[in-house]
Amino acid sequence: MTNIFTKHPQSFDESFLAHGFKAISYSFMMMSAAVRCCIHTFFPFLFQSTASSIAYKIYQDVKKRRKQI
């Protein structure tokens, strides 16, 4: 019987906890980007490319880690 909690993490060759820690790190990075976007709304001279840089960094990491799911 397939465990629904480990099937997806195993597709990345990770344990449930390792995958969870990576997911939460992405979450904090995205929250940081969201806050900076909000600040950029009112102060357009601040954080001009920060959010896109964070998004690209996450994308590159996922692309590197991704096996085949």
C-alpha positions as CSV (number, residue, x, y, z in Angstrom):
1,M,0.0,0.0,0.0
2,T,1.4,3.4,-1.0
3,N,1.7,5.9,1.8
4,I,0.2,9.2,0.7
5,F,2.6,11.2,2.9
6,T,5.8,9.8,1.4
7,K,4.9,9.1,-2.2
8,H,5.5,12.7,-3.4
9,P,8.7,13.3,-1.3
10,Q,10.1,10.0,-2.6
11,S,9.8,11.3,-6.2
12,F,12.4,13.9,-5.1
13,D,14.5,11.2,-3.3
14,E,13.7,12.9,0.0
15,S,12.2,11.9,3.3
16,F,8.9,13.4,4.4
17,L,10.7,15.7,6.8
18,A,13.4,16.8,4.4
19,H,10.8,17.6,1.8
20,G,8.7,19.5,4.4
21,F,11.7,21.6,5.4
22,K,12.4,22.5,1.8
23,A,8.7,23.4,1.3
24,I,8.7,25.6,4.4
25,S,11.9,27.4,3.2
26,Y,10.2,28.2,-0.1
27,S,7.2,29.4,1.8
28,F,9.3,31.9,3.9
29,M,11.1,33.0,0.7
30,M,7.8,33.7,-1.0
31,M,6.4,35.6,2.0
32,S,9.6,37.7,2.0
33,A,9.0,38.4,-1.7
34,A,5.4,39.3,-1.1
35,V,6.3,41.8,1.7
36,R,8.9,43.4,-0.5
37,C,6.4,43.7,-3.4
38,C,4.0,45.5,-1.0
39,I,6.8,47.9,0.0
40,H,7.7,48.3,-3.7
41,T,4.1,49.4,-4.4
42,F,4.6,52.6,-2.3
43,F,8.3,53.0,-2.8
44,P,9.0,51.9,-6.4
45,F,12.7,52.8,-6.1
46,L,13.1,50.0,-3.4
47,F,13.2,46.2,-4.2
48,Q,13.0,46.8,-8.0
49,S,14.0,43.2,-8.8
50,T,14.0,41.4,-5.5
51,A,10.7,39.5,-5.9
52,S,11.6,38.3,-9.4
53,S,15.1,37.3,-8.2
54,I,13.6,35.2,-5.3
55,A,11.0,33.6,-7.7
56,Y,13.8,32.7,-10.1
57,K,16.0,31.3,-7.3
58,I,13.1,29.0,-6.2
59,Y,12.4,28.0,-9.8
60,Q,16.1,27.1,-10.4
61,D,16.2,25.1,-7.2
62,V,13.1,23.1,-8.0
63,K,14.2,22.5,-11.5
64,K,17.6,21.2,-10.2
65,R,15.9,19.0,-7.5
66,R,13.1,17.7,-9.7
67,K,13.4,14.1,-10.7
68,Q,10.3,12.9,-12.5
69,I,6.9,13.1,-10.9
